């Protein structure tokens, strides 16, 4: 896959110096550092957007059917999973 430039980026001198120091420490070009930073930012922004969509979907479903778990039920299930125990998700109720 080929890459192409889609934007010009102007950095404040202090930020540019920080990028240059990090690039030197990592033995990478500064544009690699900037590419990684943009990649990470876009990934997190996409995850936030998906979380928001999922929350809206869940809220719509709850408003339509009233099925839910209490926070205590969810916490107990998650505690089992966290301890390594295999546990099926609790059944939602109305």
C-alpha positions in Angstrom: 0.0 0.0 0.0 1.4 3.4 -0.9 1.1 6.4 1.3 0.5 9.9 0.4 0.5 13.2 2.3 -2.9 14.6 2.9 -2.0 17.6 5.2 0.7 20.0 6.1 1.4 20.2 9.8 2.7 23.2 11.6 3.9 22.6 15.2 4.7 25.1 17.9 8.5 25.2 18.4 8.3 23.5 21.8 6.2 20.6 20.5 8.4 20.3 17.4 11.5 20.0 19.7 9.7 17.4 21.8 8.9 15.4 18.7 12.5 15.7 17.5 13.8 14.5 20.9 11.5 11.5 20.9 12.4 10.7 17.3 16.1 10.7 18.2 15.5 8.6 21.3 13.6 6.0 19.3 16.0 6.3 16.4 13.1 7.0 14.0 12.3 9.9 11.7 10.1 12.6 13.1 7.4 11.9 10.5 7.2 8.3 11.8 6.5 9.7 15.3 3.8 12.0 13.9 2.3 9.1 11.9 2.1 6.9 15.0 0.5 9.8 17.0 -2.1 10.3 14.3 -2.8 6.6 14.0 -3.2 6.2 17.8 -5.5 9.3 17.9 -7.7 8.1 15.1 -7.9 4.6 16.6 -9.1 6.0 20.0 -11.5 8.4 18.3 -13.0 5.5 16.3 -13.4 3.5 19.5 -15.1 6.4 21.3 -17.5 6.8 18.3 -18.3 3.1 18.4 -18.9 3.2 22.2 -21.2 6.2 21.7 -23.2 4.4 19.0 -23.4 1.2 21.1 -24.6 3.2 24.1 -27.3 4.9 22.0 -28.4 1.5 20.6 -28.5 0.0 24.1 -30.5 3.0 25.4 -33.0 2.6 22.5 -33.4 -1.1 23.2 -33.9 -0.4 26.9 -36.5 2.2 26.2 -38.3 -0.2 23.8 -38.4 -3.3 26.1 -37.2 -2.3 29.5 -34.9 -5.3 29.8 -31.8 -4.6 31.9 -29.3 -5.8 34.5 -28.7 -4.0 37.8 -25.2 -2.7 38.5 -24.9 -5.3 41.2 -25.7 -8.1 38.8 -23.2 -6.7 36.2 -20.5 -6.2 38.9 -20.9 -9.7 40.2 -20.6 -11.2 36.7 -17.6 -9.1 35.9 -15.9 -10.0 39.2 -16.3 -13.7 38.3 -14.7 -13.1 34.9 -11.9 -11.0 36.4 -11.1 -13.9 38.8 -10.8 -16.3 35.8 -14.0 -18.1 36.5 -16.0 -18.9 33.4 -19.4 -17.4 33.8 -22.3 -16.9 31.4 -23.7 -13.4 31.2 -26.7 -13.0 33.5 -30.2 -12.9 31.9 -31.7 -9.5 31.5 -35.0 -8.9 33.1 -37.8 -6.3 32.9 
